[in-house]
Amino acid sequence: MAQAIELAHDLAERIDRHREEGESREEFVRELLDVYKTEGRFVREGYSE
């Protein structure tokens, strides 16, 4: 089930500046989370699954 996340306009613009051509915001966020998980940041900060 999909859930909507409301973003501030300036944050949405920041995300858009970093997305690759044709990449959706959802794809960008998914990749960002994968990088954080791979680098272990969630584990160190207490956000592990």
C-alpha positions, -999 to +999 in steps of 0.1 A: +000+000+000+015+034-010+016+062+014+020+099+006+047+119+022+044+157+021+076+175+014+084+212+019+088+229-014+125+237-008+133+200+001+115+188-030+136+212-051+168+199-035+158+163-043+150+173-079+184+189-083+201+156-074+179+132-093+192+117-125+172+123-157+141+102-157+145+092-121+114+097-099+115+111-064+105+077-050+134+060-069+158+087-055+147+083-019+149+045-022+185+047-035+194+072-008+180+048+019+200+019+003+232+040+005+226+049+042+218+012+050+249+000+032+272+025+050+257+014+083+245+049+093+211+036+104+227+010+126+250+036+143+222+060+148+198+035+162+175+032+132+183-004+122+155-027+112 
